[in-house]
Structure formats: C-alpha cells, structure tokens
Amino acid sequence: MIKSSPPGLTHEVLCKSGVAGALAEEYRQQGVTIRADRLGYLNPIAWLRLLRLMGRQRYVAVCDFTADFAGIPLSLAKLAGVKNRVACYRHSHVPYKRGIRDLYALMSRWLLKRSATAILSNSRANLDAFFPRWTSEHGQFVIVSNGVDPQEFFPDAQRREATRAALGIPADTLLIGHVGGFRTPKNHRGIVDVAARLCARRDDLRFMLVGDGELRPEIERSIAERGLPDRFMMFGERSDIPDLLRAMDLLFFPSHAEGMPNALIEAMLCGVPFVASDIPAIVETIPPECREWTAPPDAHDRLAELIERRLEHADDRLLARCRDWCISRYALERTSQQFWSTLVPDACKAIS
C-alpha cells in the first residue's frame, strides 16, 4: 500500500505493542521509519510521549489499524492538530477475549467516534458488527475493500499442471484446498468434519490446508484420529499462494467470521471454483449468482453436498464472471486510490 502513496509523502509506523512487527524490515526497505513504544491501556505517560511525538513530527495524517482500540491514539492526534485521522476496522468479530476489555473497547469506541475524521472498513459486514446504525449516520464511514493484484493472481493451466506434479497430485485426483490461519473463525474443525464425510464415500479426493496458527496441532490430531492423514496435505505459511490456488480443483472456505475473505477473492481471480459459508462478509464479496454455492458454516451435510455438486458442475462462464467481478471491485490499483483519498485527500487532489 505504501508503494502506491501519493508522491511527496514520508511514512512512519508506530508499533503500539512496543515491539517491531514481522514486516518491520520490509517497511524499512521502503524508506519507512519504524517507532516502537508500548502504549498500554492505562498508561498516561506513554500517551503524553505520543502526543509530544505527534506535535513534533507535524503529521498530516494518522491511520490506526486497531479498530476499537484506536480511540486514544486518534484523540491524541486531534489534540496535536493532525488534520486527517482515520480508524480502520478489518474484522467482523471481536478479536479479543470478553471481560474488562469490553468496557475499555466501548470507551475507546466512544472516543474514536468523536476524534476520527473517517472510520474505514473493508466490508459492510464489519461496520454492521461494530456500528449497527452506521448507514443512517453522517459520512464518517467509508468502505474500502482489500486490494488484490490481478497480475499476480490469474488462471494459468501450465503452472497449474506443474504445481500439481510438484505436489504429487495424480491427474485423476480432485484437490480441495483452504488458505487461512489456524484460528477459530476460519472453521478448520468444520473443514475436517466435511472432509471425513466426503472421504467416507469417495476415494478421489485430497485436501490441502495452507497456513499456520495456534489451532494447527489440534487440527492435525483430529485428522489423525479420523484416519485421514493420507488425505490431507499440511503446509505452513507459503510465498507461492497463486500457484497453490491454481493447483486446486475447489477452494473450501467455511468461515464463521471474516473481515473480508482475501483468499476467496484470490481464488476467483485464479479461476478456481469455491464452496463457502453464507456469512455476510462472504455474501457481499461474491457475485450474486454464486450464492447458491454457499451454506451456513455448521451445515456440514449441506456443504459436503455442495462440494460434490460443484466438482461436477464445470462452468467456465461463471469462473470468468467471478474474475471480472473481482477485477472491477478489488483490483489493487483501484482500492489503493480509494484508501489514500480517504487518508490524505488534499495530496490526492493535488495530483488528480
């Protein structure tokens, strides 16, 4: 995203946990200054340091990606005279444990509503989850979809065959895949249960799980207990996602919650059919004519039925329609322009 910023801007990233993140070196290579300072939930001394930093640096914009917890940083930005103050909501579920943090989050959201010049989300579902009356309120709310590069994700029959050969997938085997972190909202338990139902009546299926996370050991145990280790291929984090998607005959994406389903968009761009859950964030992401290939995330019999039907239902026109749909809505160039126009509108107007 930084690579597409308007000319003349410099960038700083503040890591509020006090520790530079995994992308710190990549940011530095793009000329970004990394600052790490643990703000905490009730740390007025740290807040004062941040206020002084903002006043000293004279930022033209501050963008906070921590959703409800952006309230205090954006309030400080307002006090420091920062003109553009944007909060980003990227998930449609509460990503923290219930309890005292609920009260803190409500307080922070109250501050956020009064200090943010824009509240940005990547889907309507996110705003519905956190701001149920957002559609009737003023133009503080902005939807900017996640961006995907169509030049990276595209159909390629030769690369598909080469990847399947490298993975050892026989020509008569159907490969069902999933891309996503091993976290509860991604519903890997449901994936294994549906796989068990399908494998009980079919010998031509294999499953590929791409990603990592805290639930991976549990899912691996479940696969072993069901006698399915020969049916599953387990990968951690990978840099060759486009090729892995192309190797699939179907993407299975039964999430319980999503902010915006990037892997599903990437699969559609690669010409891969899908079966997915019918949660709001997914339904708003796909073409209307594809909604017949969705079902509730816990309707395992129905999902298994849809997978079998979809594997037998080749429809090149629908796959082409899905790719066109994604390019028109989620192409990185388009969404980047929308993001920067929200964050630094004056800079964007100057080059338009």
Contacts in CASP RR format, 6 or more apart in sequence:
PFRMAT RR
TARGET T0000
AUTHOR 0000-0000-0000
METHOD contacts of the structure
MODEL  1
MIKSSPPGLTHEVLCKSGVAGALAEEYRQQGVTIRADRLGYLNPIAWLRL
LRLMGRQRYVAVCDFTADFAGIPLSLAKLAGVKNRVACYRHSHVPYKRGI
RDLYALMSRWLLKRSATAILSNSRANLDAFFPRWTSEHGQFVIVSNGVDP
QEFFPDAQRREATRAALGIPADTLLIGHVGGFRTPKNHRGIVDVAARLCA
RRDDLRFMLVGDGELRPEIERSIAERGLPDRFMMFGERSDIPDLLRAMDL
LFFPSHAEGMPNALIEAMLCGVPFVASDIPAIVETIPPECREWTAPPDAH
DRLAELIERRLEHADDRLLARCRDWCISRYALERTSQQFWSTLVPDACKA
IS
1 336 0 8 1.000
1 339 0 8 1.000
2 11 0 8 1.000
2 27 0 8 1.000
2 30 0 8 1.000
2 32 0 8 1.000
3 30 0 8 1.000
4 332 0 8 1.000
4 333 0 8 1.000
4 336 0 8 1.000
4 337 0 8 1.000
4 340 0 8 1.000
5 11 0 8 1.000
5 340 0 8 1.000
5 344 0 8 1.000
6 340 0 8 1.000
6 344 0 8 1.000
6 347 0 8 1.000
6 348 0 8 1.000
6 350 0 8 1.000
6 351 0 8 1.000
7 351 0 8 1.000
8 347 0 8 1.000
9 60 0 8 1.000
9 344 0 8 1.000
9 347 0 8 1.000
10 33 0 8 1.000
11 27 0 8 1.000
11 30 0 8 1.000
11 31 0 8 1.000
11 32 0 8 1.000
11 33 0 8 1.000
12 32 0 8 1.000
12 33 0 8 1.000
12 34 0 8 1.000
12 35 0 8 1.000
12 57 0 8 1.000
12 59 0 8 1.000
13 24 0 8 1.000
13 27 0 8 1.000
13 32 0 8 1.000
13 33 0 8 1.000
13 34 0 8 1.000
13 35 0 8 1.000
14 35 0 8 1.000
14 36 0 8 1.000
14 37 0 8 1.000
14 50 0 8 1.000
15 21 0 8 1.000
15 24 0 8 1.000
15 34 0 8 1.000
15 35 0 8 1.000
15 36 0 8 1.000
15 37 0 8 1.000
16 37 0 8 1.000
16 38 0 8 1.000
16 39 0 8 1.000
16 40 0 8 1.000
16 66 0 8 1.000
16 73 0 8 1.000
17 36 0 8 1.000
17 38 0 8 1.000
18 36 0 8 1.000
18 37 0 8 1.000
18 38 0 8 1.000
19 36 0 8 1.000
20 34 0 8 1.000
20 36 0 8 1.000
24 34 0 8 1.000
27 34 0 8 1.000
28 34 0 8 1.000
35 53 0 8 1.000
37 46 0 8 1.000
37 49 0 8 1.000
37 50 0 8 1.000
38 46 0 8 1.000
39 46 0 8 1.000
39 47 0 8 1.000
39 50 0 8 1.000
39 72 0 8 1.000
39 73 0 8 1.000
40 46 0 8 1.000
41 101 0 8 1.000
41 104 0 8 1.000
47 72 0 8 1.000
47 76 0 8 1.000
50 73 0 8 1.000
50 76 0 8 1.000
51 76 0 8 1.000
51 79 0 8 1.000
51 80 0 8 1.000
54 62 0 8 1.000
54 76 0 8 1.000
54 77 0 8 1.000
54 80 0 8 1.000
54 81 0 8 1.000
54 82 0 8 1.000
55 80 0 8 1.000
55 81 0 8 1.000
59 77 0 8 1.000
59 80 0 8 1.000
59 82 0 8 1.000
60 82 0 8 1.000
60 83 0 8 1.000
60 84 0 8 1.000
60 344 0 8 1.000
60 346 0 8 1.000
60 347 0 8 1.000
61 82 0 8 1.000
61 83 0 8 1.000
61 84 0 8 1.000
61 85 0 8 1.000
61 86 0 8 1.000
61 343 0 8 1.000
61 344 0 8 1.000
62 73 0 8 1.000
62 74 0 8 1.000
62 77 0 8 1.000
62 82 0 8 1.000
62 84 0 8 1.000
62 85 0 8 1.000
62 86 0 8 1.000
63 86 0 8 1.000
63 87 0 8 1.000
63 88 0 8 1.000
63 343 0 8 1.000
64 70 0 8 1.000
64 71 0 8 1.000
64 73 0 8 1.000
64 74 0 8 1.000
64 86 0 8 1.000
64 87 0 8 1.000
64 88 0 8 1.000
65 88 0 8 1.000
65 90 0 8 1.000
67 87 0 8 1.000
67 88 0 8 1.000
67 89 0 8 1.000
67 90 0 8 1.000
67 91 0 8 1.000
67 95 0 8 1.000
67 130 0 8 1.000
68 105 0 8 1.000
68 106 0 8 1.000
68 108 0 8 1.000
68 109 0 8 1.000
68 112 0 8 1.000
68 130 0 8 1.000
69 104 0 8 1.000
69 105 0 8 1.000
69 108 0 8 1.000
70 87 0 8 1.000
70 88 0 8 1.000
70 108 0 8 1.000
70 112 0 8 1.000
70 116 0 8 1.000
71 87 0 8 1.000
71 108 0 8 1.000
71 109 0 8 1.000
71 111 0 8 1.000
71 112 0 8 1.000
71 115 0 8 1.000
71 116 0 8 1.000
72 108 0 8 1.000
72 111 0 8 1.000
74 85 0 8 1.000
74 87 0 8 1.000
74 111 0 8 1.000
74 112 0 8 1.000
74 115 0 8 1.000
74 116 0 8 1.000
75 111 0 8 1.000
75 112 0 8 1.000
75 114 0 8 1.000
75 115 0 8 1.000
77 85 0 8 1.000
77 115 0 8 1.000
78 85 0 8 1.000
78 115 0 8 1.000
83 117 0 8 1.000
84 117 0 8 1.000
84 118 0 8 1.000
84 343 0 8 1.000
84 344 0 8 1.000
84 345 0 8 1.000
85 115 0 8 1.000
85 116 0 8 1.000
85 117 0 8 1.000
85 118 0 8 1.000
86 116 0 8 1.000
86 117 0 8 1.000
86 118 0 8 1.000
86 119 0 8 1.000
86 120 0 8 1.000
86 342 0 8 1.000
86 343 0 8 1.000
87 112 0 8 1.000
87 116 0 8 1.000
87 118 0 8 1.000
87 119 0 8 1.000
87 120 0 8 1.000
88 120 0 8 1.000
88 121 0 8 1.000
89 119 0 8 1.000
89 120 0 8 1.000
89 121 0 8 1.000
89 122 0 8 1.000
89 126 0 8 1.000
89 127 0 8 1.000
89 130 0 8 1.000
90 121 0 8 1.000
90 122 0 8 1.000
90 126 0 8 1.000
90 259 0 8 1.000
90 260 0 8 1.000
91 126 0 8 1.000
91 257 0 8 1.000
91 258 0 8 1.000
91 259 0 8 1.000
92 123 0 8 1.000
92 125 0 8 1.000
92 126 0 8 1.000
92 128 0 8 1.000
92 129 0 8 1.000
92 257 0 8 1.000
92 258 0 8 1.000
92 259 0 8 1.000
92 279 0 8 1.000
92 280 0 8 1.000
92 281 0 8 1.000
93 129 0 8 1.000
93 185 0 8 1.000
93 256 0 8 1.000
93 257 0 8 1.000
94 105 0 8 1.000
96 105 0 8 1.000
109 130 0 8 1.000
112 119 0 8 1.000
113 119 0 8 1.000
113 140 0 8 1.000
116 140 0 8 1.000
117 140 0 8 1.000
118 140 0 8 1.000
118 141 0 8 1.000
118 142 0 8 1.000
118 342 0 8 1.000
118 343 0 8 1.000
119 127 0 8 1.000
119 131 0 8 1.000
119 134 0 8 1.000
119 140 0 8 1.000
119 141 0 8 1.000
119 142 0 8 1.000
120 141 0 8 1.000
120 142 0 8 1.000
120 143 0 8 1.000
120 144 0 8 1.000
120 339 0 8 1.000
120 342 0 8 1.000
121 127 0 8 1.000
121 141 0 8 1.000
121 142 0 8 1.000
121 143 0 8 1.000
121 144 0 8 1.000
122 143 0 8 1.000
122 144 0 8 1.000
122 145 0 8 1.000
122 146 0 8 1.000
122 259 0 8 1.000
122 260 0 8 1.000
123 143 0 8 1.000
123 145 0 8 1.000
123 258 0 8 1.000
123 259 0 8 1.000
123 260 0 8 1.000
123 280 0 8 1.000
123 281 0 8 1.000
123 284 0 8 1.000
123 285 0 8 1.000
124 143 0 8 1.000
124 280 0 8 1.000
124 284 0 8 1.000
125 258 0 8 1.000
125 259 0 8 1.000
125 279 0 8 1.000
125 280 0 8 1.000
125 281 0 8 1.000
125 284 0 8 1.000
126 259 0 8 1.000
126 260 0 8 1.000
126 281 0 8 1.000
127 134 0 8 1.000
127 141 0 8 1.000
127 143 0 8 1.000
128 134 0 8 1.000
128 280 0 8 1.000
131 137 0 8 1.000
131 141 0 8 1.000
134 141 0 8 1.000
142 338 0 8 1.000
142 342 0 8 1.000
144 335 0 8 1.000
144 338 0 8 1.000
144 339 0 8 1.000
144 342 0 8 1.000
145 260 0 8 1.000
145 329 0 8 1.000
145 330 0 8 1.000
145 335 0 8 1.000
145 338 0 8 1.000
146 260 0 8 1.000
146 262 0 8 1.000
146 265 0 8 1.000
146 330 0 8 1.000
146 335 0 8 1.000
147 265 0 8 1.000
147 330 0 8 1.000
147 331 0 8 1.000
147 332 0 8 1.000
147 334 0 8 1.000
147 335 0 8 1.000
147 336 0 8 1.000
148 262 0 8 1.000
148 265 0 8 1.000
148 266 0 8 1.000
148 269 0 8 1.000
148 326 0 8 1.000
148 330 0 8 1.000
148 331 0 8 1.000
148 332 0 8 1.000
149 331 0 8 1.000
149 332 0 8 1.000
150 269 0 8 1.000
150 323 0 8 1.000
150 326 0 8 1.000
150 327 0 8 1.000
150 331 0 8 1.000
150 332 0 8 1.000
152 242 0 8 1.000
153 242 0 8 1.000
153 245 0 8 1.000
153 266 0 8 1.000
153 269 0 8 1.000
153 270 0 8 1.000
154 242 0 8 1.000
154 269 0 8 1.000
154 270 0 8 1.000
154 323 0 8 1.000
155 246 0 8 1.000
155 270 0 8 1.000
155 271 0 8 1.000
155 319 0 8 1.000
155 323 0 8 1.000
156 246 0 8 1.000
159 243 0 8 1.000
159 246 0 8 1.000
160 243 0 8 1.000
160 246 0 8 1.000
160 247 0 8 1.000
162 243 0 8 1.000
163 240 0 8 1.000
163 243 0 8 1.000
163 244 0 8 1.000
163 246 0 8 1.000
163 247 0 8 1.000
164 171 0 8 1.000
164 175 0 8 1.000
164 247 0 8 1.000
167 208 0 8 1.000
167 233 0 8 1.000
167 247 0 8 1.000
169 175 0 8 1.000
169 206 0 8 1.000
169 247 0 8 1.000
172 204 0 8 1.000
173 204 0 8 1.000
173 205 0 8 1.000
173 206 0 8 1.000
174 204 0 8 1.000
174 205 0 8 1.000
174 206 0 8 1.000
174 249 0 8 1.000
174 250 0 8 1.000
174 311 0 8 1.000
175 206 0 8 1.000
175 207 0 8 1.000
175 208 0 8 1.000
175 247 0 8 1.000
175 248 0 8 1.000
175 249 0 8 1.000
175 250 0 8 1.000
176 195 0 8 1.000
176 205 0 8 1.000
176 206 0 8 1.000
176 207 0 8 1.000
176 208 0 8 1.000
176 248 0 8 1.000
176 249 0 8 1.000
176 250 0 8 1.000
176 251 0 8 1.000
176 252 0 8 1.000
176 307 0 8 1.000
177 207 0 8 1.000
177 208 0 8 1.000
177 209 0 8 1.000
177 210 0 8 1.000
177 248 0 8 1.000
177 250 0 8 1.000
177 251 0 8 1.000
177 252 0 8 1.000
178 186 0 8 1.000
178 188 0 8 1.000
178 191 0 8 1.000
178 207 0 8 1.000
178 208 0 8 1.000
178 209 0 8 1.000
178 210 0 8 1.000
178 251 0 8 1.000
178 252 0 8 1.000
178 253 0 8 1.000
178 263 0 8 1.000
179 210 0 8 1.000
179 211 0 8 1.000
179 241 0 8 1.000
179 244 0 8 1.000
179 245 0 8 1.000
179 251 0 8 1.000
179 263 0 8 1.000
179 266 0 8 1.000
179 267 0 8 1.000
180 186 0 8 1.000
180 210 0 8 1.000
180 211 0 8 1.000
180 263 0 8 1.000
181 211 0 8 1.000
181 212 0 8 1.000
181 213 0 8 1.000
182 188 0 8 1.000
182 209 0 8 1.000
182 211 0 8 1.000
182 212 0 8 1.000
182 213 0 8 1.000
182 214 0 8 1.000
182 215 0 8 1.000
182 216 0 8 1.000
182 219 0 8 1.000
183 213 0 8 1.000
183 214 0 8 1.000
183 215 0 8 1.000
184 215 0 8 1.000
184 256 0 8 1.000
185 255 0 8 1.000
185 256 0 8 1.000
185 257 0 8 1.000
185 258 0 8 1.000
186 255 0 8 1.000
186 256 0 8 1.000
187 254 0 8 1.000
187 255 0 8 1.000
187 256 0 8 1.000
187 277 0 8 1.000
187 297 0 8 1.000
188 209 0 8 1.000
188 215 0 8 1.000
188 219 0 8 1.000
189 219 0 8 1.000
189 222 0 8 1.000
190 254 0 8 1.000
190 297 0 8 1.000
190 298 0 8 1.000
190 300 0 8 1.000
191 207 0 8 1.000
191 209 0 8 1.000
191 252 0 8 1.000
191 254 0 8 1.000
192 219 0 8 1.000
192 222 0 8 1.000
192 223 0 8 1.000
192 226 0 8 1.000
192 228 0 8 1.000
193 300 0 8 1.000
194 252 0 8 1.000
194 254 0 8 1.000
194 300 0 8 1.000
194 303 0 8 1.000
194 304 0 8 1.000
194 307 0 8 1.000
195 205 0 8 1.000
195 207 0 8 1.000
195 228 0 8 1.000
195 231 0 8 1.000
195 232 0 8 1.000
196 226 0 8 1.000
196 228 0 8 1.000
197 300 0 8 1.000
197 301 0 8 1.000
197 304 0 8 1.000
198 205 0 8 1.000
198 304 0 8 1.000
198 307 0 8 1.000
198 308 0 8 1.000
199 205 0 8 1.000
199 228 0 8 1.000
199 231 0 8 1.000
202 308 0 8 1.000
205 231 0 8 1.000
206 231 0 8 1.000
206 232 0 8 1.000
206 233 0 8 1.000
207 228 0 8 1.000
207 231 0 8 1.000
207 232 0 8 1.000
207 233 0 8 1.000
207 252 0 8 1.000
208 232 0 8 1.000
208 233 0 8 1.000
208 235 0 8 1.000
208 244 0 8 1.000
208 247 0 8 1.000
208 248 0 8 1.000
209 219 0 8 1.000
209 232 0 8 1.000
209 233 0 8 1.000
209 234 0 8 1.000
209 235 0 8 1.000
210 235 0 8 1.000
210 236 0 8 1.000
210 238 0 8 1.000
210 241 0 8 1.000
210 244 0 8 1.000
211 235 0 8 1.000
211 236 0 8 1.000
211 237 0 8 1.000
211 238 0 8 1.000
212 236 0 8 1.000
212 237 0 8 1.000
216 234 0 8 1.000
216 236 0 8 1.000
220 234 0 8 1.000
223 229 0 8 1.000
223 231 0 8 1.000
223 232 0 8 1.000
235 244 0 8 1.000
238 244 0 8 1.000
241 263 0 8 1.000
241 266 0 8 1.000
242 266 0 8 1.000
242 270 0 8 1.000
245 251 0 8 1.000
245 263 0 8 1.000
245 266 0 8 1.000
245 267 0 8 1.000
245 270 0 8 1.000
245 272 0 8 1.000
246 270 0 8 1.000
246 271 0 8 1.000
246 272 0 8 1.000
248 267 0 8 1.000
248 272 0 8 1.000
249 272 0 8 1.000
249 273 0 8 1.000
249 311 0 8 1.000
250 272 0 8 1.000
250 273 0 8 1.000
250 274 0 8 1.000
250 275 0 8 1.000
250 307 0 8 1.000
250 310 0 8 1.000
250 311 0 8 1.000
251 263 0 8 1.000
251 264 0 8 1.000
251 267 0 8 1.000
251 272 0 8 1.000
251 273 0 8 1.000
251 274 0 8 1.000
251 275 0 8 1.000
251 276 0 8 1.000
252 274 0 8 1.000
252 275 0 8 1.000
252 276 0 8 1.000
252 303 0 8 1.000
252 307 0 8 1.000
253 261 0 8 1.000
253 263 0 8 1.000
253 264 0 8 1.000
253 267 0 8 1.000
253 274 0 8 1.000
253 275 0 8 1.000
253 276 0 8 1.000
253 277 0 8 1.000
253 282 0 8 1.000
254 275 0 8 1.000
254 276 0 8 1.000
254 277 0 8 1.000
254 297 0 8 1.000
254 303 0 8 1.000
255 261 0 8 1.000
255 276 0 8 1.000
255 277 0 8 1.000
255 279 0 8 1.000
255 281 0 8 1.000
255 282 0 8 1.000
255 297 0 8 1.000
256 277 0 8 1.000
256 279 0 8 1.000
256 297 0 8 1.000
257 279 0 8 1.000
257 281 0 8 1.000
258 279 0 8 1.000
258 281 0 8 1.000
258 282 0 8 1.000
259 281 0 8 1.000
260 281 0 8 1.000
260 285 0 8 1.000
261 276 0 8 1.000
261 281 0 8 1.000
261 282 0 8 1.000
261 285 0 8 1.000
264 274 0 8 1.000
264 276 0 8 1.000
264 282 0 8 1.000
264 285 0 8 1.000
264 286 0 8 1.000
265 285 0 8 1.000
265 326 0 8 1.000
265 330 0 8 1.000
267 274 0 8 1.000
268 274 0 8 1.000
268 286 0 8 1.000
268 319 0 8 1.000
268 322 0 8 1.000
268 323 0 8 1.000
268 325 0 8 1.000
268 326 0 8 1.000
269 323 0 8 1.000
269 326 0 8 1.000
269 327 0 8 1.000
271 319 0 8 1.000
271 322 0 8 1.000
271 323 0 8 1.000
272 319 0 8 1.000
273 293 0 8 1.000
273 310 0 8 1.000
273 313 0 8 1.000
273 315 0 8 1.000
273 318 0 8 1.000
273 319 0 8 1.000
274 290 0 8 1.000
274 293 0 8 1.000
274 310 0 8 1.000
275 293 0 8 1.000
275 294 0 8 1.000
275 295 0 8 1.000
275 303 0 8 1.000
275 306 0 8 1.000
275 307 0 8 1.000
275 310 0 8 1.000
276 282 0 8 1.000
276 286 0 8 1.000
276 293 0 8 1.000
276 294 0 8 1.000
277 294 0 8 1.000
277 295 0 8 1.000
277 296 0 8 1.000
277 297 0 8 1.000
277 303 0 8 1.000
278 291 0 8 1.000
278 294 0 8 1.000
278 295 0 8 1.000
278 296 0 8 1.000
278 297 0 8 1.000
279 297 0 8 1.000
282 294 0 8 1.000
283 291 0 8 1.000
283 294 0 8 1.000
286 294 0 8 1.000
286 322 0 8 1.000
286 325 0 8 1.000
287 321 0 8 1.000
287 322 0 8 1.000
287 325 0 8 1.000
289 318 0 8 1.000
289 321 0 8 1.000
290 318 0 8 1.000
290 322 0 8 1.000
293 306 0 8 1.000
293 310 0 8 1.000
294 306 0 8 1.000
295 302 0 8 1.000
295 303 0 8 1.000
295 306 0 8 1.000
296 302 0 8 1.000
297 303 0 8 1.000
337 348 0 8 1.000
340 347 0 8 1.000
340 348 0 8 1.000
341 348 0 8 1.000
END
